[in-house]
Amino acid sequence: EYWETEYDTAVVYHYKGVMFYVVKNLVYSFTISRAQYSFSPYNIKVGENMDRLQVLFPLSYKNRKGNSIILNIKGNDSYVQIDADSNNIITKIDMGDY
């Protein structure tokens, strides 16, 4: 799959439970949607209870919007969004740019 921005062409790689958006041979963003992949040194996974993040990211957890937590990546215009369902179970982890 390909998509274009004003200046670049990206390639989207689909795997079972994860997608990578690659621009100029660098990962531009990704989406994790299955438990076989983890995110960060804390091994955050789809299927876990979002309450676990309260200890890891207390300010972001306190300021969450609905069932989503946004983690801003310091020194970069990027973010990680962690979404949960109505039972507070993580359903998706996205990393992208603002």
Buried (B, 14 or more C-beta within 10 A) or exposed (E): EEEEEEEEEBEBEEEEEBBBBBBEEEEBBBBBBEEEBBBEEEEBBBEBEBEBBBEBBEEBBEEBEEBBBBBEEEEEEBBBBBBBEEEEBBBBBBBBEE
